Amino acid sequence: MRQGKLIERDVSIFPFYQEPEEDFLTYIGQFYLHKNHLKPKEILIPKEVARELIEQMLEIPVNQPQRGRKKKIWSRWRKKMHKSL
């Protein structure tokens, strides 16, 4: 997502073996540590996920939006995600 717009859709199947939060962290790590994927300036994540772990792993700012523009962007993305599932 760039400037509030979904610019590319990368569909992949990722099996779930653990708790959803742990699998989310695993997926984020595998995705952004892959040499072909550029790291964004920041990542927006749900408040249920440990922000500090992602910040340490990727060395970029991680936010958990509570209100404002970023919260609207996050909410829009989450609705689109649920529709695609």
C-alpha positions as protocol buffer text, in pm:
chain_id: "A"
residue {
  index: 1
  type: MET
  ca { x: 0 y: 0 z: 0 }
}
residue {
  index: 2
  type: ARG
  ca { x: 143 y: 337 z: -101 }
}
residue {
  index: 3
  type: GLN
  ca { x: -24 y: 669 z: -17 }
}
residue {
  index: 4
  type: GLY
  ca { x: -342 y: 491 z: 86 }
}
residue {
  index: 5
  type: LYS
  ca { x: -371 y: 296 z: -241 }
}
residue {
  index: 6
  type: LEU
  ca { x: -321 y: -74 z: -290 }
}
residue {
  index: 7
  type: ILE
  ca { x: -56 y: -81 z: -563 }
}
residue {
  index: 8
  type: GLU
  ca { x: 19 y: -449 z: -596 }
}
residue {
  index: 9
  type: ARG
  ca { x: -143 y: -767 z: -483 }
}
residue {
  index: 10
  type: ASP
  ca { x: 83 y: -1056 z: -398 }
}
residue {
  index: 11
  type: VAL
  ca { x: -121 y: -1368 z: -331 }
}
residue {
  index: 12
  type: SER
  ca { x: 46 y: -1656 z: -153 }
}
residue {
  index: 13
  type: ILE
  ca { x: -67 y: -1949 z: 55 }
}
residue {
  index: 14
  type: PHE
  ca { x: 77 y: -1962 z: 403 }
}
residue {
  index: 15
  type: PRO
  ca { x: -19 y: -2255 z: 627 }
}
residue {
  index: 16
  type: PHE
  ca { x: -122 y: -2183 z: 986 }
}
residue {
  index: 17
  type: TYR
  ca { x: 47 y: -2399 z: 1248 }
}
residue {
  index: 18
  type: GLN
  ca { x: 50 y: -2180 z: 1558 }
}
residue {
  index: 19
  type: GLU
  ca { x: -148 y: -1894 z: 1705 }
}
residue {
  index: 20
  type: PRO
  ca { x: -259 y: -1632 z: 1446 }
}
residue {
  index: 21
  type: GLU
  ca { x: -32 y: -1362 z: 1595 }
}
residue {
  index: 22
  type: GLU
  ca { x: 274 y: -1588 z: 1581 }
}
residue {
  index: 23
  type: ASP
  ca { x: 201 y: -1693 z: 1223 }
}
residue {
  index: 24
  type: PHE
  ca { x: 151 y: -1327 z: 1126 }
}
residue {
  index: 25
  type: LEU
  ca { x: 494 y: -1241 z: 1267 }
}
residue {
  index: 26
  type: THR
  ca { x: 648 y: -1535 z: 1082 }
}
residue {
  index: 27
  type: TYR
  ca { x: 487 y: -1431 z: 753 }
}
residue {
  index: 28
  type: ILE
  ca { x: 595 y: -1065 z: 788 }
}
residue {
  index: 29
  type: GLY
  ca { x: 950 y: -1175 z: 861 }
}
residue {
  index: 30
  type: GLN
  ca { x: 968 y: -1415 z: 568 }
}
residue {
  index: 31
  type: PHE
  ca { x: 810 y: -1165 z: 329 }
}
residue {
  index: 32
  type: TYR
  ca { x: 1022 y: -858 z: 405 }
}
residue {
  index: 33
  type: LEU
  ca { x: 1350 y: -1042 z: 463 }
}
residue {
  index: 34
  type: HIS
  ca { x: 1324 y: -1191 z: 112 }
}
residue {
  index: 35
  type: LYS
  ca { x: 1578 y: -1015 z: -111 }
}
residue {
  index: 36
  type: ASN
  ca { x: 1319 y: -928 z: -382 }
}
residue {
  index: 37
  type: HIS
  ca { x: 1084 y: -742 z: -144 }
}
residue {
  index: 38
  type: LEU
  ca { x: 1163 y: -382 z: -56 }
}
residue {
  index: 39
  type: LYS
  ca { x: 1097 y: -269 z: 298 }
}
residue {
  index: 40
  type: PRO
  ca { x: 845 y: 14 z: 326 }
}
residue {
  index: 41
  type: LYS
  ca { x: 906 y: 332 z: 529 }
}
residue {
  index: 42
  type: GLU
  ca { x: 666 y: 203 z: 795 }
}
residue {
  index: 43
  type: ILE
  ca { x: 429 y: -87 z: 857 }
}
residue {
  index: 44
  type: LEU
  ca { x: 78 y: -66 z: 1002 }
}
residue {
  index: 45
  type: ILE
  ca { x: -23 y: -367 z: 1209 }
}
residue {
  index: 46
  type: PRO
  ca { x: -318 y: -469 z: 1428 }
}
residue {
  index: 47
  type: LYS
  ca { x: -294 y: -386 z: 1797 }
}
residue {
  index: 48
  type: GLU
  ca { x: -299 y: -758 z: 1887 }
}
residue {
  index: 49
  type: VAL
  ca { x: 51 y: -810 z: 1742 }
}
residue {
  index: 50
  type: ALA
  ca { x: 378 y: -738 z: 1925 }
}
residue {
  index: 51
  type: ARG
  ca { x: 507 y: -424 z: 1756 }
}
residue {
  index: 52
  type: GLU
  ca { x: 854 y: -438 z: 1913 }
}
residue {
  index: 53
  type: LEU
  ca { x: 936 y: -775 z: 1757 }
}
residue {
  index: 54
  type: ILE
  ca { x: 867 y: -650 z: 1403 }
}
residue {
  index: 55
  type: GLU
  ca { x: 1063 y: -329 z: 1463 }
}
residue {
  index: 56
  type: GLN
  ca { x: 1365 y: -528 z: 1581 }
}
residue {
  index: 57
  type: MET
  ca { x: 1340 y: -780 z: 1300 }
}
residue {
  index: 58
  type: LEU
  ca { x: 1299 y: -533 z: 1011 }
}
residue {
  index: 59
  type: GLU
  ca { x: 1457 y: -219 z: 1159 }
}
residue {
  index: 60
  type: ILE
  ca { x: 1177 y: 9 z: 1037 }
}
residue {
  index: 61
  type: PRO
  ca { x: 900 y: 199 z: 1220 }
}
residue {
  index: 62
  type: VAL
  ca { x: 589 y: -4 z: 1302 }
}
residue {
  index: 63
  type: ASN
  ca { x: 262 y: 164 z: 1401 }
}
residue {
  index: 64
  type: GLN
  ca { x: -63 y: 38 z: 1545 }
}
residue {
  index: 65
  type: PRO
  ca { x: -308 y: 310 z: 1436 }
}
residue {
  index: 66
  type: GLN
  ca { x: -573 y: 411 z: 1689 }
}
residue {
  index: 67
  type: ARG
  ca { x: -733 y: 712 z: 1514 }
}
residue {
  index: 68
  type: GLY
  ca { x: -692 y: 950 z: 1223 }
}
residue {
  index: 69
  type: ARG
  ca { x: -582 y: 898 z: 864 }
}
residue {
  index: 70
  type: LYS
  ca { x: -372 y: 586 z: 927 }
}
residue {
  index: 71
  type: LYS
  ca { x: -659 y: 423 z: 1116 }
}
residue {
  index: 72
  type: LYS
  ca { x: -886 y: 485 z: 814 }
}
residue {
  index: 73
  type: ILE
  ca { x: -626 y: 335 z: 579 }
}
residue {
  index: 74
  type: TRP
  ca { x: -589 y: 32 z: 807 }
}
residue {
  index: 75
  type: SER
  ca { x: -968 y: -14 z: 832 }
}
residue {
  index: 76
  type: ARG
  ca { x: -1008 y: 7 z: 453 }
}
residue {
  index: 77
  type: TRP
  ca { x: -734 y: -250 z: 397 }
}
residue {
  index: 78
  type: ARG
  ca { x: -882 y: -483 z: 659 }
}
residue {
  index: 79
  type: LYS
  ca { x: -1226 y: -471 z: 489 }
}
residue {
  index: 80
  type: LYS
  ca { x: -1067 y: -554 z: 152 }
}
residue {
  index: 81
  type: MET
  ca { x: -874 y: -839 z: 309 }
}
residue {
  index: 82
  type: HIS
  ca { x: -1188 y: -992 z: 461 }
}
residue {
  index: 83
  type: LYS
  ca { x: -1368 y: -970 z: 125 }
}
residue {
  index: 84
  type: SER
  ca { x: -1084 y: -1151 z: -52 }
}
residue {
  index: 85
  type: LEU
  ca { x: -1083 y: -1434 z: 201 }
}
